[in-house]
């Protein structure tokens, strides 16, 4: 009896299968070792960074936005002045000064300011005032200006501190000079904060001084000097006149 021919082909087939299985096992073993090596390298790199305190990858730096001069100008709050005036004042409860129609003995020259446009970031606008008092002397064709007093923080009417908080269309008044009987004084407001509320400082001008100029700079906590004005004051009788407007640098 003769056997089927396929029986004689079984051993070669099994050999091929065994060879393929061995090759696949070798391939899988290679990839497993490669994976383990990559994981080990990654963990070593992480441990090294952690030992140096570098646990987070460096974030890309975002370049700062550079604004043009026109954009900076447009973002600034804008103020303008109304006519200065003379009024009677009295001490205010809690510090500072307020207008009083009852006192004819103590009068003050006040400069009046109003906000035309708030800042672009919609922050509250806190304005401080710097005042420079000066006289002028004509020598030949030259006019020599001499500063006789300086106030670093001007006093505003009806304010809790030495800055005026202004919103759109707000009107605030700054004391330029106080005259009590025949004595003229400049006032510096020393109420910087709730925890620092010192009494005001007074500078008395000599009685023979009949007139002088006051340069006023309004300063914003972020944008710096917003605008400057100059006033001419005469003490007998007490009068005031705005004589010039000096725009801040960069204004149109």
PyMOL commands that set and color helices and strands:
alter all, ss='L'
color gray80, all
select helices_A, chain A and resi 5-51+69-75
alter helices_A, ss='H'
color red, helices_A
select strands_A, chain A and resi 78-91+97-99+106-117+125-139+142-151+164-166+171-180+183-188+201-204+211-220+224-235+238-247
alter strands_A, ss='S'
color yellow, strands_A
deselect
rebuild
show_as cartoon
